[in-house]
Amino acid sequence: MPHAKPSRPVYTPAGSAGLRPLAALLGLLIAHPGAAMDTPNTAASVAEQRIDDSAQRALAVTIYNDDLALVKDLRALTLAQGENRLAWRNVSGKIRPETALLSETSGKLPISLLEQNFDFDLLTPDSLLKKYVGRKVQVIRTNDAGTRTAEDATVLATNDGVVLRYADRIETGVAGHLAFPDLPADLRDQPTLVLHLDSPAAGGGTFELSYLTGGLGWKADYVADASADGKTMDLSGWVTLTNASGVAYRQAQVQLVAGEVNQVRPAPPPPMMMRTMAMPAAAPMPQEESLDQYHLYTLPRPTDIGNNQTKQVALLSAPRVPITRELVVRGQPYSYQSQSSDGWNKLAVASTLNFINKGGSLGIPLPKGVVRVYSKDSRGNAQFIGEDRIDHTPKNETVTLKLGESFDVTARRKQTEFNKLSGSGRYDYAYEAAFAMELKNARPEPVTVKVLEEIPGDWKMTQESQPHTKEASNLASWQVQVPAEGAVTLTWRTQVRH
């Protein structure tokens, strides 16, 4: 961790009319140049001890989904016997103060926390000026010859500009520079947690401050490069960390908990021409373990997470993962419940990619995320062919990605017959419905299309042009072979009882 720089007076130029940029109002602590950010709180009976990053010995950050993280900050400090006031600087600007917990790691120096305050009113030109409403400042002007003059003025207001009362007049705006005699004790240059505690004995030790904070998040992203024959893919996974908490985390041991993730962001523009897909470097991947009903991923090395920064860390690298490709068309279940006169309805034929999360470099629980798939063209260049979002995926689970809709294979479906069999109510209604689905293939090679029909209620197939498979209580499927540049019509008749 870098050492905090000592505070010092800063002189800043300003214009002659109106309120200049707020940066022009900061500084010029000329009346008392020895004043610094760590000035003890004069309102307190106990002197304040400033705990900077230079005292830090270790830092760990566990990032959850839903804008939540657990920070564990270990620092070395020395306590006096009795009451102590610790200004623990550079905590997260989005800390949840009620979750803060301070403990001495050796257990030999018991402490009792009396009070804690989170000071998030940070030092800015605007906040410093507002603190001086009703107080005197000095207005310093420099003429063309370089001569400096100083005049006392009282700050009357800072609403939409500064209003100053001089000895003989009131002016708006600052024609020169402002000099402030000192810094208010409740104005900090960094988010600071002030801990008021009692120690039964004097002594030094390492103390860990843990707290929950917002402003940190993570998500998983995957890139799949399908082989030319469509039988395997190279799969790489990345963890994207985002820090908007107001502070940086240097050399932090980072752990990630897979839970509910943020909504998927728009995909970046795909590269148009590339020879090979960039895979993560051959380096240790994050370690995975179970954590209650979740999964915990520990990054293999400490890393820096800058404020207002997004960074990516390799999650996995799995070459030559076996895949299968399918064309799938799905009918609408509502058409089984009443007679329809709509005629032929066009259905989308989805292009899907399937793989099993097992073996080799896979076989670890995959966090929820977006998988972006590329396939090589005739020149060997990778082209973007679609993306889909996966849920948290345990080991040995099958993953199905919908990449898009087929251009050359089309489907249309219609109800050919509907007969009421018995009943009239909602729960004693029986009927028979017949359907036809036409599949066309404009490709120069034959294809197989998987047809899925969701059939409501208690049903049985009474007639069909090809045998079906009952995949679930409400799901019938057919594997239909469609010849090259040809067409096939699938027909079936079903009896349904509610």
Secondary structure as GFF3:
##gff-version 3
##sequence-region A 1 498
A	DSSP	three_ten_helix	22	25	.	.	.	ID=ss1
A	DSSP	beta_strand	48	51	.	.	.	ID=ss2
A	DSSP	three_ten_helix	53	55	.	.	.	ID=ss3
A	DSSP	beta_strand	56	64	.	.	.	ID=ss4
A	DSSP	beta_strand	68	79	.	.	.	ID=ss5
A	DSSP	beta_strand	82	89	.	.	.	ID=ss6
A	DSSP	three_ten_helix	97	99	.	.	.	ID=ss7
A	DSSP	beta_strand	101	104	.	.	.	ID=ss8
A	DSSP	beta_strand	112	119	.	.	.	ID=ss9
A	DSSP	alpha_helix	125	131	.	.	.	ID=ss10
A	DSSP	beta_strand	136	142	.	.	.	ID=ss11
A	DSSP	beta_strand	148	157	.	.	.	ID=ss12
A	DSSP	beta_strand	163	165	.	.	.	ID=ss13
A	DSSP	beta_strand	170	172	.	.	.	ID=ss14
A	DSSP	beta_strand	177	179	.	.	.	ID=ss15
A	DSSP	beta_strand	192	199	.	.	.	ID=ss16
A	DSSP	beta_strand	203	213	.	.	.	ID=ss17
A	DSSP	beta_strand	216	226	.	.	.	ID=ss18
A	DSSP	beta_strand	232	243	.	.	.	ID=ss19
A	DSSP	beta_strand	249	258	.	.	.	ID=ss20
A	DSSP	beta_strand	287	291	.	.	.	ID=ss21
A	DSSP	beta_strand	294	298	.	.	.	ID=ss22
A	DSSP	beta_strand	303	305	.	.	.	ID=ss23
A	DSSP	beta_strand	309	322	.	.	.	ID=ss24
A	DSSP	beta_strand	324	330	.	.	.	ID=ss25
A	DSSP	three_ten_helix	333	336	.	.	.	ID=ss26
A	DSSP	beta_strand	345	347	.	.	.	ID=ss27
A	DSSP	beta_strand	349	356	.	.	.	ID=ss28
A	DSSP	beta_strand	369	376	.	.	.	ID=ss29
A	DSSP	beta_strand	382	390	.	.	.	ID=ss30
A	DSSP	beta_strand	398	405	.	.	.	ID=ss31
A	DSSP	beta_strand	409	422	.	.	.	ID=ss32
A	DSSP	beta_strand	430	441	.	.	.	ID=ss33
A	DSSP	beta_strand	447	454	.	.	.	ID=ss34
A	DSSP	beta_strand	458	464	.	.	.	ID=ss35
A	DSSP	beta_strand	469	472	.	.	.	ID=ss36
A	DSSP	beta_strand	475	482	.	.	.	ID=ss37
A	DSSP	beta_strand	486	497	.	.	.	ID=ss38
###
